[in-house]
Amino acid sequence: MRDKRILVTGGAGFVGSHLCDRLLALGHEVVCMDNFFTGSRANVLHLMDNRRFELMRGDVNQKMVLEVDEVYHMACPASPIHYQRHPVRTISTSVVGTLNMLELCREVHAKLLIASTSEVYGDPEQHPQTEEYWGHVNPIGPRACYDEGKRCAEALAISFSRQYSVPVRIPRIFNTYGPRMHEHDGRVVSNFVLQALMGKPITIYGEGDQTRSFCYVSDLVEGLIWLMDSDVDAQPVNLGNPSERTIRQLAEEIIALTSSSSKLRFEPLPEDDPTRRQPDISRAKELLGWSPRVSIDEGLTATIEYFRALND
């Protein structure tokens, strides 16, 4: 297979930067585009001397044409703190940004992968969540800018596939963690790790009985690339770790791994916060041969070491 020229939007973000690393390691040419709204140059600084890497400041909300073979459309604020603070920008990036990337791919005959999310399932009434489940989403709640933006992005991608035969890949990404997570983006793993390292109380919303399933970033990146390289066109595929745990269990694991003196502190549950979240990854296993390999202890240890070094 020939080396490809690949655009990664949001490439200086948490997942995007790891994706750039892996694509370069596979021998491809990578154009990393980011407006640095939530991404950081520090995440890709180690790539700047690579002759096959190009960093471009740009915004997917602006129309553009680039000669590329593939587009990984990762750009969008993904943490509740960021997208609830900037709801219009968030929904615009999901809808207008995705439309622009679809137009780009239609123009240059490229393949598009759009990063969708488990948030399209909302607070699910089906457990675990399969791709056939339509979701239980509040269209006017505080999370709607992200949830409904991604649901619309999926609809746009499917429509372009049907009307213009643009090849599209739609991973629904479940909770992902690892090095290069933003320190202050409000995600549960980074929050808990930082609080534990500083010996501060671990903030748990509700009773901590709500569940999540955490996938290490290298496993997710592998799944994204395998999906892009597959023949699985125009249908969503769950990518996540099906190992479900409560938020309280996660906090206790992080306290143990950091040998922290932190205690648990309970706060009211935010509006529309999902009570259960676990992917059914049968489709990914069957069609891609993909399943996560990094254990929660391995992944949390690497993440803790990253934040420990960052704050030394």
C-alpha positions as CSV (number, residue, x, y, z in Angstrom):
1,M,0.0,0.0,0.0
2,R,1.4,3.4,-1.0
3,D,2.1,6.1,1.6
4,K,-0.8,8.6,1.9
5,R,-1.1,12.3,2.5
6,I,-3.5,12.6,5.4
7,L,-5.2,15.6,7.0
8,V,-5.9,15.4,10.8
9,T,-8.2,18.2,11.9
10,G,-7.8,19.0,15.6
11,G,-4.4,17.3,15.3
12,A,-2.8,19.2,18.2
13,G,-5.4,17.9,20.6
14,F,-5.3,15.0,22.9
15,V,-6.4,12.2,20.6
16,G,-5.4,14.0,17.4
17,S,-1.7,14.3,18.4
18,H,-1.5,10.6,19.2
19,L,-3.1,9.9,15.9
20,C,-0.5,12.0,14.1
21,D,2.3,10.1,15.9
22,R,0.9,6.7,14.7
23,L,0.2,7.8,11.1
24,L,3.8,9.1,10.8
25,A,5.1,5.9,12.3
26,L,3.2,4.0,9.5
27,G,5.1,6.1,6.9
28,H,2.4,8.5,5.9
29,E,2.6,12.3,5.3
30,V,0.5,14.1,7.9
31,V,-1.0,17.6,7.7
32,C,-2.0,18.6,11.2
33,M,-4.5,21.4,11.3
34,D,-5.6,23.1,14.5
35,N,-6.9,26.5,15.6
36,F,-5.5,25.8,19.2
37,F,-8.8,26.5,20.8
38,T,-8.4,23.5,23.0
39,G,-5.3,21.9,21.3
40,S,-1.7,22.7,22.1
41,R,1.5,23.1,20.1
42,A,3.3,21.2,23.0
43,N,1.4,18.1,21.9
44,V,3.1,18.0,18.5
45,L,6.3,19.9,19.2
46,H,8.3,16.6,19.0
47,L,7.1,16.1,15.4
48,M,8.2,19.5,14.0
49,D,11.5,18.2,12.7
50,N,9.8,15.3,10.8
51,R,9.9,16.1,7.1
52,R,6.6,14.3,6.6
53,F,4.8,16.4,9.2
54,E,3.2,19.8,8.5
55,L,1.5,21.9,11.2
56,M,-1.1,24.3,9.8
57,R,-3.1,26.8,11.8
58,G,-6.7,26.7,10.5
59,D,-10.3,26.4,11.4
60,V,-12.7,23.8,10.0
61,N,-15.4,26.4,10.1
62,Q,-13.7,28.0,7.1
63,K,-14.0,26.4,3.6
64,M,-10.8,25.0,2.3
65,V,-9.4,22.6,-0.4
66,L,-6.3,20.5,0.3
67,E,-4.9,17.7,-1.9
68,V,-5.1,14.8,0.5
69,D,-6.1,11.1,0.3
70,E,-7.8,10.9,3.7
71,V,-9.2,13.2,6.4
72,Y,-9.5,12.3,10.1
73,H,-11.9,15.0,11.3
74,M,-11.1,15.2,15.0
75,A,-11.7,18.9,15.6
76,C,-14.3,19.8,18.2
77,P,-14.3,20.7,21.9
78,A,-14.9,17.4,23.7
79,S,-15.0,18.1,27.4
80,P,-18.1,19.4,29.2
81,I,-16.2,22.5,30.6
82,H,-15.2,23.6,27.1
83,Y,-18.3,22.9,25.1
84,Q,-20.7,24.2,27.7
85,R,-18.7,27.4,28.0
86,H,-18.7,27.8,24.2
87,P,-21.9,26.1,23.0
88,V,-22.3,28.0,19.7
89,R,-18.7,27.3,18.6
90,T,-19.1,23.7,19.6
91,I,-22.2,23.0,17.5
92,S,-20.8,25.1,14.6
93,T,-17.6,23.0,14.6
94,S,-19.7,19.8,14.6
95,V,-22.1,20.9,11.9
96,V,-20.4,23.5,9.7
97,G,-16.9,22.0,10.2
98,T,-18.1,18.6,9.2
99,L,-20.0,20.0,6.2
100,N,-16.7,21.7,5.1
101,M,-14.7,18.5,5.5
102,L,-17.3,16.6,3.5
103,E,-17.2,19.2,0.7
104,L,-13.4,19.0,0.8
105,C,-13.5,15.2,0.4
106,R,-16.0,15.4,-2.3
107,E,-13.8,17.9,-4.2
108,V,-10.6,15.9,-4.0
109,H,-12.0,12.4,-3.9
110,A,-10.7,11.7,-0.4
111,K,-12.0,9.4,2.4
112,L,-13.4,11.0,5.6
113,L,-13.5,9.7,9.1
114,I,-15.6,11.9,11.5
115,A,-15.0,11.5,15.2
116,S,-18.5,10.9,16.6
117,T,-19.1,10.1,20.3
118,S,-20.9,7.9,22.7
119,E,-22.7,11.1,23.7
120,V,-25.1,10.5,20.8
121,Y,-26.7,7.9,23.1
122,G,-27.4,10.5,25.7
123,D,-28.5,9.0,29.1
124,P,-29.1,5.6,27.6
125,E,-32.1,3.4,28.2
126,Q,-30.3,0.5,26.5
127,H,-27.3,-1.1,28.2
128,P,-24.8,-1.8,26.9
129,Q,-25.2,0.5,24.0
130,T,-25.2,-0.9,20.4
131,E,-24.9,1.0,17.2
132,E,-28.6,0.3,16.5
133,Y,-29.7,2.2,19.6
134,W,-31.1,5.7,18.6
135,G,-30.3,7.3,21.9
136,H,-32.1,9.2,24.7
137,V,-30.9,12.8,24.3
138,N,-32.2,16.1,25.7
139,P,-32.1,18.4,22.5
140,I,-32.2,21.6,24.6
141,G,-30.1,20.7,27.6
142,P,-26.7,22.0,28.6
143,R,-25.0,19.2,26.7
144,A,-27.1,19.5,23.6
145,C,-24.5,21.6,21.7
146,Y,-22.2,18.6,21.7
147,D,-24.7,15.7,21.7
148,E,-26.9,17.0,19.0
149,G,-24.0,18.5,17.1
150,K,-22.4,15.1,16.7
151,R,-25.8,13.5,15.8
152,C,-26.1,16.0,13.1
153,A,-22.5,15.4,11.9
154,E,-23.4,11.7,11.5
155,A,-26.5,12.6,9.5
156,L,-24.5,14.9,7.3
157,A,-21.9,12.2,6.7
158,I,-24.5,9.5,5.8
159,S,-26.3,12.0,3.5
160,F,-23.0,12.8,1.6
161,S,-22.4,9.1,1.3
162,R,-25.8,8.4,-0.2
163,Q,-26.1,11.5,-2.4
164,Y,-22.4,12.0,-3.5
165,S,-20.8,8.6,-2.8
166,V,-18.3,10.2,-0.5
167,P,-16.6,7.3,1.5
168,V,-17.2,8.0,5.2
169,R,-16.2,6.3,8.4
170,I,-18.1,7.0,11.7
171,P,-16.5,5.8,15.0
172,R,-18.5,6.5,18.1
173,I,-15.8,7.1,20.6
174,F,-16.4,6.3,24.3
175,N,-14.4,7.7,27.2
176,T,-10.7,7.9,26.3
177,Y,-7.8,8.8,28.5
178,G,-4.0,8.9,28.5
179,P,-1.0,11.2,28.3
180,R,-1.6,14.7,26.8
181,M,-5.1,15.1,28.3
182,H,-5.7,18.7,29.0
183,E,-5.0,19.5,32.7
184,H,-8.1,21.6,33.1
185,D,-10.7,20.2,30.8
186,G,-12.9,18.7,33.5
187,R,-12.7,15.1,32.4
188,V,-13.0,12.6,35.1
189,V,-9.6,10.8,34.7
190,S,-7.5,14.0,34.5
191,N,-9.5,15.6,37.4
192,F,-9.0,12.6,39.7
193,V,-5.4,12.1,38.9
194,L,-4.5,15.8,39.5
195,Q,-6.5,15.9,42.7
196,A,-4.9,12.7,43.9
197,L,-1.3,13.9,43.1
198,M,-1.9,17.1,45.0
199,G,-3.6,15.3,48.0
200,K,-6.8,17.3,47.4
201,P,-10.3,15.8,47.9
202,I,-11.5,13.7,44.9
203,T,-14.7,15.4,43.6
204,I,-17.4,12.9,42.8
205,Y,-20.8,14.0,41.4
206,G,-23.8,12.3,42.8
207,E,-23.1,9.1,44.8
208,G,-20.4,7.9,42.4
209,D,-22.6,5.0,41.2
210,Q,-22.8,6.2,37.6
211,T,-20.6,4.1,35.3
212,R,-18.1,4.7,32.5
213,S,-15.9,2.5,30.4
214,F,-12.4,3.9,29.9
215,C,-10.3,3.2,26.8
216,Y,-6.6,4.0,26.6
217,V,-5.6,6.3,23.8
218,S,-3.3,4.0,21.9
219,D,-6.1,1.4,21.7
220,L,-8.5,4.0,20.4
221,V,-6.0,5.3,17.8
222,E,-5.5,1.8,16.5
223,G,-9.2,1.4,16.2
224,L,-9.6,4.7,14.2
225,I,-6.9,3.6,11.8
226,W,-8.3,0.1,11.3
227,L,-11.7,1.6,10.7
228,M,-10.4,4.1,8.1
229,D,-8.5,1.3,6.3
230,S,-11.5,-1.0,6.3
231,D,-14.5,-1.4,3.9
232,V,-16.9,-0.5,6.7
233,D,-18.5,2.5,5.0
234,A,-21.3,4.8,6.2
235,Q,-22.2,3.0,9.4
236,P,-21.3,3.8,13.0
237,V,-18.9,1.7,14.9
238,N,-18.5,1.8,18.7
239,L,-14.8,2.2,19.8
240,G,-14.3,1.9,23.5
241,N,-13.3,-0.4,26.3
242,P,-16.3,-2.5,27.5
243,S,-14.8,-2.9,31.0
244,E,-17.4,-1.0,33.0
245,R,-16.7,0.6,36.4
246,T,-18.4,3.1,38.7
247,I,-16.9,6.5,39.1
248,R,-16.3,5.7,42.8
249,Q,-14.3,2.6,41.8
250,L,-12.2,4.7,39.4
251,A,-11.5,7.3,42.2
252,E,-10.4,4.5,44.6
253,E,-8.1,2.9,41.9
254,I,-6.4,6.3,41.3
255,I,-5.9,6.9,45.0
256,A,-4.3,3.5,45.4
257,L,-2.1,3.9,42.3
258,T,-0.9,7.4,43.5
259,S,-0.6,6.4,47.1
260,S,-2.6,9.5,47.8
261,S,-4.0,10.8,51.1
262,S,-7.0,12.2,49.2
263,K,-10.5,11.6,50.5
264,L,-13.8,11.4,48.5
265,R,-15.9,14.6,48.3
266,F,-19.5,14.3,46.9
267,E,-21.2,17.1,44.9
268,P,-24.6,17.3,43.2
269,L,-25.0,15.5,39.9
270,P,-24.9,17.8,36.9
271,E,-28.0,18.0,34.7
272,D,-28.3,15.3,32.0
273,D,-25.2,13.5,33.2
274,P,-25.5,9.9,31.9
275,T,-26.0,7.3,34.6
276,R,-24.5,4.4,32.7
277,R,-22.1,4.2,29.7
278,Q,-20.7,1.0,28.3
279,P,-20.1,0.1,24.6
280,D,-21.1,-3.0,22.9
281,I,-18.1,-3.5,20.6
282,S,-19.4,-6.6,18.8
283,R,-19.4,-4.8,15.4
284,A,-15.8,-3.6,15.9
285,K,-14.7,-7.1,16.8
286,E,-16.5,-8.7,13.9
287,L,-15.8,-6.2,11.1
288,L,-12.4,-4.8,12.2
289,G,-10.9,-7.6,14.4
290,W,-10.4,-4.8,16.9
291,S,-10.7,-4.8,20.7
292,P,-8.7,-2.9,23.4
293,R,-5.6,-4.4,24.8
294,V,-4.3,-2.0,27.5
295,S,-5.5,-2.7,31.0
296,I,-6.9,0.0,33.2
297,D,-4.0,-0.3,35.6
298,E,-1.4,0.0,32.7
299,G,-3.2,3.0,31.3
300,L,-3.8,4.8,34.5
301,T,-0.1,4.3,35.5
302,A,1.1,5.8,32.3
303,T,-1.4,8.7,32.7
304,I,-0.4,9.3,36.3
305,E,3.3,9.4,35.3
306,Y,2.6,12.0,32.6
307,F,0.7,14.3,35.0
308,R,3.3,13.8,37.7
309,A,6.1,14.8,35.3
310,L,4.0,17.8,34.0
311,N,3.6,19.1,37.6
312,D,7.1,18.5,39.0
